[in-house]
């Protein structure tokens, strides 16, 4: 297992392998052939940055059995999703300012699939077998939502606006490779109190099949993040609260909401 982290140090952006409290600095292409520089930085001396910079974040809806049953939804025949824009991305440790128009921001702890690069094969129109090769690793995501905006107009559910506000797509702190997603559990804590705890094995569309289906007619670029959807327990975030999305084997995504 490898943990890849992005960081800021002396005003410069970099990335490397996280080994405990040390970063083995690398250069080149994270999704190609990253090369160790020989430099080592203490984690305490850097600011944590995004572990990658996606061209898009694809966020799933109704992809967990427990939530489907609770809300009496039908099992989807294909992935139900929206796109979160780049202005939503924030690294672990960042403070998210919730605009007054959004009301209370709802947390949604999720597993994120990070797309990699397979030489000679763009991530489009993939089979499940090919899709597995295009999964670089996994990260933690908080797919933040403004319920007030989502339901403000009875004639149109405003999914993009309600989930597309500045800072409403934090992810990180690392990308973990070498994991079996079916063994993972997502926990969400608000001010230290556990609010969500659900297994990834309850996903309606498992990771390789999900990537394959999303790639039909839409190219997935290296670094793109697929937020796999949430399960039961999502709720409002009090002003000033700290939300942690914890996935053992990946780490803890931590953000305060003001």
N, C-alpha and C positions, 0 to 999 in steps of 0.2 A: 504494500500500500504506500502511495506517495501523496503528500499534501502539498499542493501548489498554492502559493500566496502572492498577492500583489502588494506593493508597499511604496511609500514615499520616503525618501531619505535625502537630506540636504537639498531639497527642492527638486529632486530627480525621481522619476517614476521607474520602478524596477519590479522584478519578480524572481522567485526562487523556490527551492524546496524547504518546507518548514520541518525542522527536526527538533521537537520539543520547544525550547525557547530560543533556538538558533535558526537563522535563514541562510541556506547555502545559495548564494546569489548566482543567477544564470543570465545568459544573454541569448539573443536569437528569437526564434518563433516558438512559443509555448506549445503550439499544436503541430510543430514540425520536428526540428531536432534541437531542442534547447541545450545550450552548452554551459557547463559550470565555469565560472570565471576564477574560481579559487578563493573569492572573497566570502567572508562569513560575517553576518550582522546579528547582533542580539535583537530579538523581537522587541525588547523594551526601548530600543533606540530608533524605531521606525514608526510611521503612521500606517495603519492597515488601509490598503486601497482595495478596490474591486479586484477579484482574482482573474477576471477577464473582462472584455468590453464587447458585449453582444451587439450584433446588428439588430436583434429583436429578442424580446422575451415573449414566449408563447405561454399563455396562462389557461389551464384547463378548468372546466366546470363539470360537475357531476361525474367524477371519476373515482369515487370511493363508495363501496357497497353500503356501509353504515349510514352515510349521509343520504344516499339515494333512498334507503328504506325509511329513514326518519322523515324526509320531506315528501315521501310517496311519489318519487319521480320514476320515470321509465328508464330502463337501461338504454344508454345511447348506442346507436348502430355505428356511429363514427365519432371521433373526438369533437367535443364542443369546446370552443376556445375563443380567446380574444388576444390581441397583441398589445403589450405594454411598451410605450416608447422609452427612449434612452433617458429622458429627463426624470424618469422614476427611479433610476438606479442609484443606490447609495451603498457604501461599504459598511461592514460591521463597525460599530462605534460611532457612526454618524448620528447626529440629531436630526429628526424629521420635524419640520414645522408644518403643522396641519392648518390649512387656511380656514378662516371662519366659515366660508360658504360650504365647506365639507362636513360641518358638524363633527361628530365623533368618528374617528377612524377605526374601522374594524380590522383586527389582526386575523391572518390566515397563515398558519405555519404549513410549509410545504417542502417536499423534496424537489430539487432542481436537477434536471439532466443537462449536462453540458456537452455540446456537440464538438467533435474533434475533426481531424482531417485524415482522409484515406487517399494517398496519392493515386491520381488517375481516375478517381470515382467521386464526382460531386454527390453531395447528400440530397439527391432527388430521385423520386420513383424507386425507392429502395425496397428490397424484400426484408423480411424480419431478420434473416441471417446477415444480410449486408448492414442493416440498421445497427445490429449489435456491435459491429466493427467501428461504426461512426460515433458511438458513445465514448467520449473521452473520460468522463468522470461525473461526480455528483457534488451538489452544494446545497446549502440551506437557503430558503426563500421565505420572505414575508410578503404575501400578495395582499397588500393593504387596499381597503375598499372604503369609499364613502357611501354608506347606505342612504343617506339623505339625498345625495345627488342621483344615485342609481334609480330611486323610485320617485323623483321629483315630478316627472311628467307621466301621467297615466297612459299616454299614447306611445311612449318610446322609452324603453329601458336603456339608460345611459351608461352602458358597460365601459366604454372607452374613457369617458370623462371621469367616472367615479373611481376608476382604477388607474388613471393616467396622470394624476397630479404629481407635482414635484415630490420626489422622495418616497413614492408609494410602491416602490419595487426593490427594497433592499435585498441583497444576497451576499453570501460568503459564509464564514471568513476565508474559506479555502475551497479549492476543488480537490476532492479526494478521488484517487484512481484505485482500481483493484478491488472494488466493493461489489457484493451481490446485493442489489437493491431490495430483493425480496426478504432479506434478513433485517432490514432497517426499521426503526420506529421513529416517528416524529413527535416531539414534545414541544408545546408552547407554554411559556411561563410569562405571566404579567406581574411585575413587581415581586418576582420570586414565587408566585403561586401558580401551580400547574393548572392550565385551562384546557389543553389538548394533549392527548396521548393516543396515537393510532398507528397501526402497522401498515407498512407499504404493501404487504402481501394482500391487503384488501382493495388494492387498485383494480378497477374494472378493466382497464387496458394496460397490461404490463409494459415495462419500459421499451424493449425492442419493438414490440408491435406498435406502440404509440409513436415512436420515431418513424417507423415505416409508413404508417398511415398519414402522419403530418407531412411527410416528404412527397406525397403524391401531388405533383403539380406545383410544389413550393420548395425551392431550394433552401436547405438549412445550412447556414454558414458556420465555419469554425468559430467557436465561442458563443454561439446562440444558446440561450437557456430556455428549457422547457419546464415551467412550473407545473408540477404534476397534479395540482388540485389539492383541496383540503378535505378534512372529514369533519365530524361533529365537534362542537366546542368553540367555534369561532364566535367572537363577541367584540363589544366596543372597548377601545383603549382609553382609559382615563387620561386627562391632560397631565403631562409630566411623568407618565408611567414609562417604565422600561420593559420592553418586550424582548424575550429571548426565544429563538427557535433552535432547539437542541436535537441533533441527530448523532448518536454515538457512532464513532468511526469517521465522522466529518468534523464536527465541532459545534460551536455555539455562535449564532448570529445574534448580535445584541444592538438594539437601537432604542433611544429615548424619543418619545413623541411629545412635542410641546404645542 
